[in-house]
Amino acid sequence: MKTIKHIFARYSALLWALLKPLGAWGVFAIAALDGSLLGLPVDAIVAGYVYTDRSRFLLYVFMASAGSVLGSIVIYIIGYTGGEALLRKRIPPERFAKIHAGFEKHPFWTLMFPAMLPPPTPFKLFVLAASVSEMQFGHFLLAIFAGRLVRFTVLALLTLKFGPDIVQITGEIFRQHFSWVLAAVAVGLVIWLVVRRLRRKSKTFTAETAENAEKK
């Protein structure tokens, strides 16, 4: 385990040394590569940029989110041109049906939700599923950008508060308690959706009541 951590630390340090001269475009590039077919330590890179240039953390959050969107387009194209067979090979039929049903009912939230979560969330599988389900391209881009914006904003704020080591700490916690974290976020999202729907119904009821009163 220590050997893996050591290799990961040296790998991240090498990437950081190569990308640091590029400024915010380095964040954009690494996020784009991570969002496509490659898997790179984008969280560690973003945390490094934020920690060394605290005043521009919002810029790095934005560039990382935008880069992730750009990279995800590669997977979208693959899925749109025949990715269903690939997706079925990677996940069980029951899970495929569940994810597909989610995109049929709530495509935006089904994609934004995993976009908010760090590894080991299989985010690329959801991107592939979105394209296989023929999710509207504009909504596809917006869902990924919104989810990544939440993820990188939280990461930046934690880095400003606790330092870049928070990436490794939270990553280990997330991997050890993945199911619990996933369940907690899912419950929170469901509660938010229910509250939002109730508010809409309340507004509709109020508007109809006012309209009926005017008619009388």
N, CA, C and O of each residue as an XYZ file, in Angstrom:
864
protein
N       0.833     -1.208      0.000
C       0.000      0.000      0.000
C       0.873      1.266      0.000
O       0.574      2.243     -0.686
N       1.971      1.221      0.797
C       2.860      2.373      0.858
C       3.541      2.595     -0.474
O       3.777      3.733     -0.881
N       3.863      1.482     -1.166
C       4.502      1.585     -2.480
C       3.572      2.257     -3.486
O       4.008      3.095     -4.275
N       2.285      1.887     -3.458
C       1.295      2.481     -4.359
C       1.163      3.981     -4.085
O       1.105      4.785     -5.015
N       1.116      4.348     -2.807
C       1.016      5.765     -2.431
C       2.242      6.534     -2.903
O       2.136      7.671     -3.364
N       3.414      5.897     -2.782
C       4.648      6.550     -3.194
C       4.660      6.790     -4.703
O       5.027      7.869     -5.167
N       4.253      5.772     -5.459
C       4.192      5.906     -6.924
C       3.199      6.977     -7.329
O       3.466      7.785     -8.217
N       2.034      6.974     -6.660
C       1.009      7.975     -6.971
C       1.513      9.384     -6.668
O       1.259     10.316     -7.432
N       2.227      9.538     -5.552
C       2.750     10.854     -5.165
C       3.775     11.351     -6.189
O       3.762     12.524     -6.564
N       4.667     10.455     -6.641
C       5.678     10.848     -7.626
C       5.037     11.156     -8.976
O       5.458     12.075     -9.677
N       4.019     10.380     -9.332
C       3.280     10.604    -10.584
C       2.597     11.960    -10.563
O       2.656     12.698    -11.546
N       1.950     12.296     -9.454
C       1.269     13.575     -9.304
C       2.273     14.725     -9.329
O       2.014     15.773     -9.921
N       3.426     14.521     -8.677
C       4.457     15.555     -8.648
C       4.999     15.833    -10.048
O       5.253     16.982    -10.408
N       5.175     14.762    -10.835
C       5.662     14.926    -12.204
C       4.658     15.695    -13.052
O       5.029     16.608    -13.790
N       3.385     15.322    -12.946
C       2.350     16.042    -13.687
C       2.288     17.502    -13.271
O       2.150     18.398    -14.104
N       2.392     17.723    -11.966
C       2.335     19.091    -11.446
C       3.484     19.931    -12.010
O       3.281     21.084    -12.389
N       4.688     19.358    -12.065
C       5.846     20.072    -12.588
C       5.673     20.421    -14.066
O       6.091     21.487    -14.516
N       5.050     19.506    -14.814
C       4.843     19.742    -16.242
C       3.744     20.764    -16.516
O       3.832     21.541    -17.467
N       2.712     20.760    -15.679
C       1.546     21.594    -15.948
C       1.595     22.967    -15.295
O       0.917     23.888    -15.752
N       2.373     23.121    -14.251
C       2.409     24.382    -13.505
C       2.704     25.592    -14.388
O       2.054     26.625    -14.224
N       3.675     25.504    -15.334
C       3.947     26.664    -16.196
C       2.763     27.062    -17.084
O       2.712     28.193    -17.569
N       1.829     26.160    -17.298
C       0.684     26.453    -18.173
C      -0.397     27.258    -17.470
O      -1.322     27.749    -18.118
N      -0.295     27.399    -16.161
C      -1.313     28.141    -15.421
C      -2.658     27.440    -15.455
O      -2.733     26.215    -15.365
N      -3.722     28.224    -15.585
C      -5.077     27.675    -15.566
C      -5.317     26.717    -16.728
O      -6.158     25.824    -16.624
N      -4.594     26.888    -17.830
C      -4.766     25.985    -18.967
C      -4.247     24.586    -18.650
O      -4.676     23.606    -19.260
N      -3.321     24.495    -17.695
C      -2.868     23.187    -17.255
C      -3.980     22.415    -16.575
O      -4.126     21.211    -16.789
N      -4.769     23.103    -15.753
C      -5.929     22.486    -15.113
C      -6.925     22.031    -16.162
O      -7.465     20.928    -16.085
N      -7.164     22.883    -17.137
C      -8.108     22.561    -18.212
C      -7.653     21.315    -18.968
O      -8.459     20.431    -19.259
N      -6.355     21.247    -19.286
C      -5.827     20.130    -20.067
C      -5.922     18.815    -19.299
O      -6.354     17.806    -19.855
N      -5.524     18.817    -18.033
C      -5.539     17.581    -17.254
C      -6.964     17.102    -17.017
O      -7.220     15.898    -17.008
N      -7.903     18.043    -16.822
C      -9.313     17.675    -16.620
C      -9.916     17.120    -17.905
O     -10.736     16.203    -17.867
N      -9.505     17.682    -19.051
C     -10.010     17.186    -20.336
C      -9.512     15.771    -20.604
O     -10.273     14.920    -21.065
N      -8.239     15.517    -20.318
C      -7.689     14.172    -20.519
C      -8.337     13.174    -19.560
O      -8.638     12.042    -19.941
N      -8.547     13.600    -18.320
C      -9.195     12.733    -17.341
C     -10.643     12.443    -17.728
O     -11.140     11.340    -17.499
N     -11.313     13.423    -18.310
C     -12.707     13.260    -18.689
C     -12.900     12.383    -19.908
O     -14.000     11.888    -20.153
N     -11.823     12.185    -20.684
C     -11.941     11.344    -21.874
C     -11.622      9.897    -21.512
O     -12.213      9.352    -20.580
N     -10.721      9.284    -22.217
C     -10.450      7.867    -21.998
C      -9.331      7.612    -20.993
O      -9.097      6.466    -20.609
N      -8.645      8.653    -20.568
C      -7.543      8.486    -19.629
C      -8.012      8.717    -18.202
O      -9.000      9.412    -17.963
N      -7.290      8.126    -17.257
C      -7.591      8.351    -15.851
C      -6.411      9.044    -15.196
O      -5.357      8.430    -15.030
N      -6.559     10.307    -14.819
C      -5.473     11.086    -14.248
C      -5.877     11.645    -12.888
O      -7.068     11.805    -12.619
N      -4.897     11.947    -12.020
C      -5.204     12.473    -10.678
C      -5.626     13.939    -10.717
O      -4.925     14.809    -10.201
N      -6.765     14.200    -11.327
C      -7.200     15.583    -11.531
C      -7.451     16.293    -10.210
O      -7.188     17.491    -10.105
N      -7.953     15.590     -9.197
C      -8.213     16.221     -7.906
C      -6.928     16.757     -7.282
O      -6.895     17.868     -6.753
N      -5.865     15.944     -7.353
C      -4.589     16.359     -6.782
C      -4.024     17.572     -7.522
O      -3.446     18.466     -6.904
N      -4.191     17.598     -8.838
C      -3.696     18.722     -9.632
C      -4.470     19.995     -9.303
O      -3.873     21.054     -9.104
N      -5.785     19.894     -9.245
C      -6.607     21.059     -8.919
C      -6.258     21.572     -7.520
O      -6.120     22.778     -7.316
N      -6.116     20.657     -6.562
C      -5.771     21.050     -5.198
C      -4.415     21.755     -5.155
O      -4.232     22.723     -4.417
N      -3.463     21.256     -5.959
C      -2.147     21.884     -6.000
C      -2.206     23.300     -6.531
O      -1.579     24.201     -5.972
N      -2.948     23.507     -7.597
C      -3.110     24.854     -8.155
C      -3.791     25.786     -7.153
O      -3.354     26.918     -6.945
N      -4.859     25.299     -6.543
C      -5.616     26.128     -5.597
C      -4.754     26.522     -4.409
O      -4.794     27.667     -3.960
N      -3.980     25.579     -3.903
C      -3.186     25.835     -2.697
C      -2.049     26.820     -2.947
O      -1.701     27.609     -2.069
N      -1.471     26.773     -4.146
C      -0.350     27.659     -4.460
C      -0.792     29.016     -5.001
O      -0.001     29.958     -5.040
N      -2.045     29.115     -5.416
C      -2.560     30.387     -5.953
C      -3.990     30.571     -5.450
O      -4.950     30.496     -6.218
N      -4.109     30.811     -4.160
C      -5.403     30.796     -3.476
C      -6.378     31.849     -4.016
O      -7.588     31.622     -4.019
N      -5.871     32.982     -4.465
C      -6.741     34.076     -4.898
C      -7.505     33.751     -6.178
O      -8.525     34.378     -6.467
N      -7.020     32.775     -6.947
C      -7.668     32.443     -8.223
C      -8.307     31.055     -8.189
O      -8.428     30.399     -9.223
N      -8.713     30.614     -7.011
C      -9.255     29.256     -6.905
C     -10.525     29.074     -7.730
O     -10.770     27.987     -8.253
N     -11.337     30.127     -7.851
C     -12.564     30.012     -8.651
C     -12.246     29.800    -10.133
O     -12.969     29.089    -10.831
N     -11.170     30.414    -10.606
C     -10.753     30.222    -11.996
C     -10.365     28.770    -12.234
O     -10.731     28.188    -13.256
N      -9.630     28.185    -11.302
C      -9.212     26.795    -11.454
C     -10.402     25.840    -11.372
O     -10.434     24.825    -12.067
N     -11.361     26.161    -10.537
C     -12.582     25.357    -10.443
C     -13.326     25.385    -11.777
O     -13.775     24.350    -12.268
N     -13.452     26.575    -12.354
C     -14.156     26.733    -13.630
C     -13.424     25.998    -14.751
O     -14.053     25.298    -15.545
N     -12.104     26.150    -14.823
C     -11.333     25.526    -15.895
C     -11.352     24.001    -15.786
O     -11.415     23.302    -16.797
N     -11.298     23.493    -14.556
C     -11.362     22.048    -14.375
C     -12.722     21.505    -14.793
O     -12.807     20.440    -15.404
N     -13.781     22.231    -14.464
C     -15.132     21.809    -14.837
C     -15.306     21.826    -16.351
O     -15.857     20.892    -16.935
N     -14.825     22.909    -16.986
C     -14.942     23.029    -18.437
C     -14.114     21.962    -19.148
O     -14.556     21.396    -20.148
N     -12.915     21.688    -18.636
C     -12.077     20.661    -19.237
C     -12.700     19.284    -19.142
O     -12.619     18.494    -20.083
N     -13.321     18.994    -18.012
C     -13.991     17.710    -17.836
C     -15.139     17.542    -18.831
O     -15.368     16.447    -19.347
N     -15.854     18.631    -19.095
C     -16.942     18.596    -20.082
C     -16.391     18.290    -21.471
O     -16.934     17.459    -22.198
N     -15.314     18.970    -21.826
C     -14.722     18.759    -23.148
C     -14.264     17.311    -23.325
O     -14.508     16.698    -24.364
N     -13.605     16.775    -22.313
C     -13.135     15.399    -22.407
C     -14.269     14.394    -22.505
O     -14.146     13.375    -23.185
N     -15.369     14.678    -21.829
C     -16.507     13.756    -21.833
C     -17.169     13.654    -23.198
O     -17.860     12.675    -23.481
N     -16.965     14.651    -24.043
C     -17.542     14.614    -25.390
C     -16.998     13.421    -26.179
O     -17.700     12.852    -27.013
N     -15.743     13.047    -25.912
C     -15.141     11.890    -26.592
C     -15.943     10.623    -26.285
O     -16.248      9.834    -27.180
N     -16.277     10.444    -25.007
C     -17.051      9.262    -24.611
C     -18.467      9.349    -25.173
O     -19.045      8.333    -25.558
N     -19.023     10.548    -25.221
C     -20.368     10.731    -25.774
C     -20.409     10.277    -27.233
O     -21.345      9.598    -27.654
N     -19.390     10.657    -27.995
C     -19.339     10.281    -29.410
C     -19.220      8.759    -29.555
O     -19.871      8.155    -30.407
N     -18.384      8.155    -28.717
C     -18.219      6.695    -28.758
C     -19.542      6.002    -28.453
O     -19.937      5.065    -29.145
N     -20.222      6.475    -27.407
C     -21.499      5.874    -27.033
C     -22.572      6.091    -28.081
O     -23.384      5.202    -28.337
N     -22.580      7.260    -28.684
C     -23.611      7.594    -29.672
C     -23.452      6.788    -30.955
O     -24.428      6.528    -31.659
N     -22.215      6.393    -31.254
C     -21.950      5.658    -32.501
C     -21.880      4.143    -32.290
O     -21.351      3.422    -33.136
N     -22.411      3.663    -31.167
C     -22.462      2.224    -30.959
C     -21.877      1.775    -29.636
O     -21.165      0.773    -29.574
N     -22.175      2.516    -28.574
C     -21.593      2.182    -27.279
C     -22.439      1.266    -26.423
O     -22.008      0.879    -25.337
N     -23.636      0.904    -26.876
C     -24.506      0.065    -26.048
C     -23.886     -1.308    -25.797
O     -23.943     -1.825    -24.681
N     -23.297     -1.891    -26.829
C     -22.662     -3.204    -26.672
C     -21.510     -3.126    -25.673
O     -21.324     -4.028    -24.857
N     -20.740     -2.042    -25.745
C     -19.624     -1.848    -24.820
C     -20.117     -1.696    -23.390
O     -19.525     -2.236    -22.455
N     -21.203     -0.959    -23.230
C     -21.757     -0.731    -21.892
C     -22.311     -2.023    -21.308
O     -22.136     -2.295    -20.120
N     -22.974     -2.813    -22.130
C     -23.548     -4.078    -21.647
C     -22.456     -5.063    -21.216
O     -22.679     -5.891    -20.332
N     -21.277     -4.974    -21.838
C     -20.182     -5.859    -21.467
C     -19.594     -5.483    -20.113
O     -19.054     -6.339    -19.412
N     -19.694     -4.207    -19.740
C     -19.038     -3.717    -18.534
C     -19.909     -3.788    -17.281
O     -19.383     -3.812    -16.168
N     -21.221     -3.821    -17.441
C     -22.095     -3.838    -16.265
C     -23.146     -4.929    -16.406
O     -23.503     -5.297    -17.525
N     -23.655     -5.458    -15.279
C     -24.697     -6.496    -15.323
C     -25.981     -5.971    -15.962
O     -26.228     -4.765    -15.945
N     -26.807     -6.865    -16.528
C     -28.067     -6.454    -17.176
C     -28.993     -5.682    -16.243
O     -29.659     -4.738    -16.671
N     -29.040     -6.081    -14.957
C     -29.929     -5.403    -14.006
C     -29.500     -3.956    -13.810
O     -30.331     -3.048    -13.772
N     -28.194     -3.753    -13.685
C     -27.699     -2.387    -13.484
C     -27.874     -1.549    -14.741
O     -28.184     -0.360    -14.668
N     -27.672     -2.183    -15.900
C     -27.883     -1.466    -17.164
C     -29.325     -0.985    -17.263
O     -29.581      0.159    -17.639
N     -30.263     -1.861    -16.925
C     -31.676     -1.499    -16.996
C     -32.003     -0.374    -16.014
O     -32.795      0.515    -16.327
N     -31.397     -0.415    -14.832
C     -31.648      0.601    -13.819
C     -31.122      1.965    -14.257
O     -31.809      2.977    -14.124
N     -29.903      1.979    -14.776
C     -29.315      3.238    -15.244
C     -30.094      3.789    -16.431
O     -30.355      4.990    -16.511
N     -30.464      2.902    -17.355
C     -31.223      3.324    -18.536
C     -32.573      3.915    -18.127
O     -33.012      4.912    -18.702
N     -33.232      3.305    -17.136
C     -34.513      3.822    -16.651
C     -34.332      5.197    -16.024
O     -35.189      6.069    -16.162
N     -33.199      5.386    -15.327
C     -32.916      6.685    -14.727
C     -32.774      7.775    -15.777
O     -33.258      8.891    -15.586
N     -32.113      7.457    -16.883
C     -31.955      8.435    -17.960
C     -33.269      8.685    -18.699
O     -33.467      9.757    -19.271
N     -34.147      7.715    -18.689
C     -35.451      7.907    -19.320
C     -36.317      8.866    -18.506
O     -37.050      9.675    -19.074
N     -36.234      8.778    -17.162
C     -37.093      9.590    -16.289
C     -36.456     10.934    -15.924
O     -37.085     11.984    -16.061
N     -35.216     10.894    -15.464
C     -34.534     12.111    -14.998
C     -33.113     12.146    -15.556
O     -32.162     11.943    -14.801
N     -32.942     12.397    -16.843
C     -31.610     12.333    -17.451
C     -30.604     13.309    -16.847
O     -29.441     12.961    -16.640
N     -31.053     14.524    -16.567
C     -30.122     15.541    -16.050
C     -29.547     15.118    -14.701
O     -28.332     15.138    -14.504
N     -30.432     14.733    -13.766
C     -29.989     14.390    -12.414
C     -29.239     13.060    -12.396
O     -28.335     12.872    -11.581
N     -29.601     12.141    -13.282
C     -28.923     10.853    -13.340
C     -27.466     11.014    -13.759
O     -26.625     10.190    -13.400
N     -27.163     12.059    -14.509
C     -25.783     12.318    -14.922
C     -25.084     13.288    -13.972
O     -23.906     13.106    -13.664
N     -25.791     14.314    -13.504
C     -25.164     15.307    -12.628
C     -24.750     14.695    -11.297
O     -23.700     15.037    -10.752
N     -25.575     13.789    -10.772
C     -25.306     13.180     -9.482
C     -23.941     12.479     -9.453
O     -23.142     12.794     -8.571
N     -23.628     11.551    -10.363
C     -22.293     10.931    -10.342
C     -21.174     11.901    -10.712
O     -20.027     11.700    -10.312
N     -21.497     12.955    -11.474
C     -20.477     13.948    -11.830
C     -19.985     14.713    -10.607
O     -18.886     15.267    -10.622
N     -20.789     14.746     -9.554
C     -20.414     15.440     -8.327
C     -19.450     14.623     -7.472
O     -18.752     15.179     -6.624
N     -19.406     13.317     -7.687
C     -18.690     12.430     -6.780
C     -17.290     12.103     -7.296
O     -17.088     11.961     -8.502
N     -16.327     11.983     -6.383
C     -14.959     11.622     -6.775
C     -14.835     10.120     -6.979
O     -15.791      9.389     -6.722
N     -13.666      9.637     -7.440
C     -13.438      8.193     -7.542
C     -13.636      7.527     -6.181
O     -13.352      8.147     -5.156
N     -14.114      6.284     -6.142
C     -14.214      5.324     -7.263
C     -15.550      5.323     -8.000
O     -15.911      4.305     -8.590
N     -16.287      6.412     -7.986
C     -17.536      6.486     -8.745
C     -17.261      6.206    -10.231
O     -16.414      6.879    -10.820
N     -17.934      5.255    -10.843
C     -17.682      4.926    -12.265
C     -18.338      5.953    -13.188
O     -19.268      5.630    -13.928
N     -17.851      7.180    -13.138
C     -18.499      8.278    -13.848
C     -18.543      8.059    -15.353
O     -19.544      8.375    -15.997
N     -17.468      7.520    -15.920
C     -17.419      7.327    -17.382
C     -18.514      6.379    -17.863
O     -19.001      6.519    -18.985
N     -18.904      5.419    -17.031
C     -20.001      4.526    -17.404
C     -21.316      5.298    -17.516
O     -22.134      5.010    -18.388
N     -21.515      6.274    -16.635
C     -22.726      7.090    -16.704
C     -22.701      8.001    -17.934
O     -23.734      8.236    -18.560
N     -21.522      8.508    -18.271
C     -21.391      9.324    -19.487
C     -21.719      8.479    -20.705
O     -22.432      8.922    -21.606
N     -21.199      7.271    -20.726
C     -21.484      6.354    -21.839
C     -22.971      6.020    -21.890
O     -23.564      5.973    -22.968
N     -23.571      5.788    -20.724
C     -25.002      5.477    -20.668
C     -25.845      6.656    -21.146
O     -26.877      6.463    -21.787
N     -25.408      7.875    -20.836
C     -26.143      9.066    -21.273
C     -26.179      9.162    -22.794
O     -27.206      9.501    -23.381
N     -25.049      8.859    -23.424
C     -25.006      8.928    -24.885
C     -25.796      7.785    -25.518
O     -26.473      7.975    -26.529
N     -25.705      6.594    -24.917
C     -26.480      5.452    -25.416
C     -27.973      5.740    -25.323
O     -28.745      5.338    -26.193
N     -28.376      6.441    -24.259
C     -29.787      6.806    -24.067
C     -30.192      8.009    -24.914
O     -31.332      8.467    -24.854
N     -29.235      8.518    -25.710
C     -29.471      9.662    -26.605
C     -29.953     10.890    -25.817
O     -30.896     11.573    -26.217
N     -29.289     11.146    -24.705
C     -29.576     12.340    -23.920
C     -29.281     13.574    -24.758
O     -28.295     13.607    -25.495
N     -30.128     14.583    -24.650
C     -29.940     15.809    -25.421
C     -28.552     16.375    -25.133
O     -28.149     16.483    -23.974
N     -27.826     16.736    -26.183
C     -26.416     17.108    -26.044
C     -26.220     18.329    -25.141
O     -25.297     18.362    -24.328
N     -27.081     19.319    -25.286
C     -26.963     20.516    -24.450
C     -27.154     20.196    -22.977
O     -26.418     20.697    -22.127
N     -28.141     19.362    -22.675
C     -28.380     18.947    -21.293
C     -27.219     18.082    -20.782
O     -26.854     18.152    -19.608
N     -26.653     17.279    -21.663
C     -25.497     16.452    -21.327
C     -24.333     17.328    -20.863
O     -23.736     17.073    -19.817
N     -24.019     18.348    -21.635
C     -22.915     19.247    -21.286
C     -23.193     19.994    -19.980
O     -22.313     20.124    -19.130
N     -24.416     20.478    -19.833
C     -24.769     21.251    -18.644
C     -24.737     20.401    -17.383
O     -24.286     20.863    -16.335
N     -25.217     19.153    -17.475
C     -25.243     18.270    -16.310
C     -23.827     17.975    -15.820
O     -23.569     17.992    -14.617
N     -22.911     17.706    -16.748
C     -21.532     17.417    -16.360
C     -20.878     18.664    -15.773
O     -20.201     18.589    -14.748
N     -21.078     19.798    -16.416
C     -20.463     21.033    -15.922
C     -20.974     21.378    -14.521
O     -20.190     21.744    -13.646
N     -22.282     21.260    -14.311
C     -22.859     21.573    -13.000
C     -22.340     20.628    -11.922
O     -21.984     21.061    -10.826
N     -22.298     19.329    -12.241
C     -21.806     18.352    -11.275
C     -20.346     18.555    -10.943
O     -19.960     18.531     -9.774
N     -19.532     18.756    -11.963
C     -18.107     18.992    -11.746
C     -17.854     20.309    -11.015
O     -16.921     20.413    -10.219
N     -18.682     21.308    -11.286
C     -18.524     22.589    -10.604
C     -18.735     22.419     -9.097
O     -17.996     22.983     -8.290
N     -19.741     21.645     -8.733
C     -19.978     21.360     -7.310
C     -18.792     20.600     -6.727
O     -18.281     20.948     -5.662
N     -18.362     19.565     -7.433
C     -17.259     18.731     -6.935
C     -15.985     19.540     -6.727
O     -15.384     19.470     -5.656
N     -15.565     20.301     -7.724
C     -14.306     21.028     -7.628
C     -14.393     22.229     -6.687
O     -13.389     22.632     -6.101
N     -15.586     22.798     -6.542
C     -15.750     23.888     -5.577
C     -15.568     23.371     -4.156
O     -14.874     23.991     -3.350
N     -16.186     22.243     -3.851
C     -16.019     21.628     -2.525
C     -14.550     21.266     -2.297
O     -14.004     21.504     -1.219
N     -13.919     20.689     -3.319
C     -12.508     20.328     -3.217
C     -11.639     21.556     -2.941
O     -10.747     21.511     -2.094
N     -11.903     22.653     -3.658
C     -11.116     23.872     -3.480
C     -11.287     24.441     -2.080
O     -10.305     24.838     -1.453
N     -12.499     24.486     -1.588
C     -12.747     25.023     -0.253
C     -12.086     24.167      0.826
O     -11.534     24.695      1.791
N     -12.143     22.843      0.659
C     -11.472     21.951      1.616
C      -9.960     22.133      1.559
O      -9.288     22.092      2.590
N      -9.425     22.335      0.362
C      -7.985     22.546      0.203
C      -7.548     23.847      0.861
O      -6.509     23.893      1.520
N      -8.334     24.902      0.684
C      -8.010     26.190      1.309
C      -8.033     26.091      2.825
O      -7.280     26.779      3.515
N      -8.897     25.233      3.334
C      -9.047     25.094      4.787
C      -8.017     24.139      5.382
O      -7.447     24.426      6.435
N      -7.770     23.009      4.723
C      -6.956     21.943      5.332
C      -5.667     21.638      4.575
O      -4.829     20.884      5.070
N      -5.491     22.215      3.374
C      -4.298     21.929      2.603
C      -4.526     20.835      1.570
O      -5.561     20.169      1.599
N      -3.570     20.635      0.649
C      -3.749     19.669     -0.443
C      -3.793     18.219      0.002
O      -4.242     17.361     -0.758
N      -3.334     17.918      1.224
C      -3.386     16.530      1.710
C      -4.820     16.037      1.883
O      -5.055     14.837      2.019
N      -5.778     16.965      1.878
C      -7.181     16.588      2.049
C      -7.646     15.680      0.913
O      -8.583     14.901      1.089
N      -7.000     15.773     -0.252
C      -7.372     14.932     -1.398
C      -7.165     13.460     -1.062
O      -8.046     12.633     -1.295
N      -5.986     13.136     -0.510
C      -5.694     11.747     -0.167
C      -6.565     11.271      0.989
O      -7.040     10.136      0.982
N      -6.775     12.131      1.979
C      -7.564     11.751      3.153
C      -9.003     11.449      2.764
O      -9.537     10.391      3.100
N      -9.628     12.384      2.053
C     -11.027     12.189      1.653
C     -11.162     11.043      0.659
O     -12.174     10.342      0.654
N     -10.141     10.847     -0.190
C     -10.188      9.747     -1.149
C     -10.217      8.394     -0.454
O     -10.963      7.498     -0.850
N      -9.399      8.252      0.584
C      -9.369      6.994      1.329
C     -10.686      6.763      2.074
O     -11.215      5.652      2.095
N     -11.207      7.844      2.689
C     -12.485      7.729      3.392
C     -13.596      7.348      2.426
O     -14.438      6.503      2.730
N     -13.587      7.981      1.261
C     -14.632      7.723      0.277
C     -14.569      6.291     -0.222
O     -15.604      5.651     -0.403
N     -13.350      5.775     -0.448
C     -13.211      4.400     -0.932
C     -13.620      3.377      0.126
O     -14.206      2.343     -0.194
N     -13.311      3.669      1.371
C     -13.634      2.735      2.448
C     -15.121      2.716      2.781
O     -15.659      1.694      3.207
N     -15.786      3.868      2.581
C     -17.202      3.976      2.939
C     -18.027      4.433      1.736
O     -18.944      5.244      1.867
N     -17.686      3.899      0.565
C     -18.318      4.345     -0.676
C     -19.830      4.185     -0.648
O     -20.561      5.104     -1.019
N     -20.303      3.020     -0.210
C     -21.752      2.760     -0.224
C     -22.501      3.710      0.703
O     -23.597      4.166      0.378
N     -21.906      4.008      1.862
C     -22.572      4.913      2.815
C     -22.614      6.346      2.294
O     -23.626      7.034      2.425
N     -21.508      6.787      1.702
C     -21.470      8.142      1.140
C     -22.464      8.264     -0.008
O     -23.185      9.255     -0.121
N     -22.489      7.240     -0.856
C     -23.410      7.227     -1.995
C     -24.852      7.274     -1.523
O     -25.672      8.003     -2.081
N     -25.163      6.485     -0.483
C     -26.523      6.456      0.048
C     -26.910      7.807      0.648
O     -28.034      8.274      0.461
N     -25.980      8.433      1.366
C     -26.260      9.720      2.002
C     -26.532     10.806      0.961
O     -27.462     11.599      1.104
N     -25.710     10.830     -0.081
C     -25.904     11.821     -1.147
C     -27.211     11.564     -1.888
O     -27.930     12.498     -2.243
N     -27.515     10.275     -2.119
C     -28.760      9.917     -2.814
C     -29.976     10.357     -2.005
O     -30.931     10.901     -2.560
N     -29.940     10.120     -0.692
C     -31.053     10.533      0.172
C     -31.210     12.047      0.145
O     -32.323     12.566      0.058
N     -30.087     12.746      0.221
C     -30.139     14.206      0.166
C     -30.734     14.718     -1.136
O     -31.521     15.664     -1.142
N     -30.347     14.080     -2.245
C     -30.866     14.478     -3.553
C     -32.360     14.206     -3.660
O     -33.108     15.033     -4.181
N     -32.800     13.044     -3.165
C     -34.223     12.708     -3.201
C     -35.037     13.712     -2.380
O     -36.092     14.171     -2.816
N     -34.539     14.044     -1.197
C     -35.236     15.018     -0.346
C     -35.351     16.365     -1.057
O     -36.397     17.014     -1.026
N     -34.247     16.773     -1.701
C     -34.259     18.055     -2.408
C     -35.263     18.038     -3.558
O     -35.967     19.024     -3.777
N     -35.336     16.930     -4.295
C     -36.276     16.822     -5.409
C     -37.724     16.842     -4.916
O     -38.591     17.466     -5.529
N     -37.975     16.148     -3.796
C     -39.327     16.126     -3.232
C     -39.744     17.516     -2.782
O     -40.855     17.960     -3.071
N     -38.851     18.205     -2.072
C     -39.147     19.570     -1.607
C     -39.392     20.490     -2.787
O     -40.295     21.325     -2.761
N     -38.578     20.330     -3.824
C     -38.742     21.165     -5.023
C     -40.089     20.923     -5.685
O     -40.751     21.867     -6.118
N     -40.500     19.648     -5.767
C     -41.784     19.312     -6.391
C     -42.954     19.852     -5.561
O     -43.937     20.348     -6.112
N     -42.840     19.752     -4.246
C     -43.896     20.263     -3.369
C     -44.035     21.774     -3.495
O     -45.146     22.303     -3.471
N     -42.924     22.456     -3.627
C     -42.966     23.912     -3.801
C     -43.634     24.288     -5.114
O     -44.409     25.243     -5.176
N     -43.331     23.536     -6.155
C     -43.963     23.803     -7.455
C     -45.474     23.592     -7.386
O     -46.250     24.382     -7.924
N     -45.880     22.504     -6.709
C     -47.311     22.233     -6.567
C     -47.983     23.327     -5.748
O     -49.109     23.731     -6.038
N     -47.275     23.806     -4.715
C     -47.824     24.869     -3.872
C     -48.013     26.153     -4.671
O     -49.032     26.829     -4.534
N     -47.026     26.491     -5.512
C     -47.126     27.691     -6.344
C     -48.265     27.556     -7.352
O     -49.011     28.505     -7.590
N     -48.391     26.357     -7.945
C     -49.456     26.115     -8.924
C     -50.820     26.231     -8.258
O     -51.741     26.827     -8.817
N     -50.946     25.660     -7.062
C     -52.214     25.720     -6.322
C     -52.570     27.159     -5.961
O     -53.726     27.568     -6.070
N     -51.572     27.918     -5.533
C     -51.800     29.326     -5.175
C     -52.239     30.131     -6.389
O     -53.143     30.962     -6.302
N     -51.590     29.878     -7.520
C     -51.935     30.599     -8.754
C     -53.347     30.250     -9.209
O     -54.100     31.131     -9.624
N     -53.714     28.969     -9.135
C     -55.062     28.555     -9.539
C     -56.118     29.128     -8.600
O     -57.199     29.520     -9.040
N     -55.806     29.177     -7.307
C     -56.752     29.735     -6.337
C     -56.978     31.214     -6.607
O     -58.108     31.699     -6.547
N     -55.893     31.932     -6.906
C     -56.010     33.353     -7.198
C     -56.793     33.600     -8.469
O     -57.572     34.549     -8.554
N     -56.583     32.735     -9.470
C     -57.291     32.870    -10.739
C     -58.785     32.612    -10.570
O     -59.615     33.313    -11.148
N     -59.124     31.583     -9.760
C     -60.535     31.286     -9.520
C     -61.206     32.410     -8.740
O     -62.376     32.717     -8.969
N     -60.470     33.020     -7.823
C     -61.018     34.116     -7.030
C     -61.324     35.324     -7.906
O     -62.318     36.022     -7.703
N     -60.443     35.560     -8.894
C     -60.654     36.696     -9.795
C     -61.891     36.476    -10.684
O     -62.642     37.404    -10.985
N     -62.068     35.214    -11.088
C     -63.231     34.901    -11.947
C     -64.558     35.112    -11.185
O     -65.559     35.537    -11.763
N     -64.536     34.807     -9.892
C     -65.757     34.978     -9.091
C     -66.040     36.451     -8.866
O     -67.025     36.798     -8.214
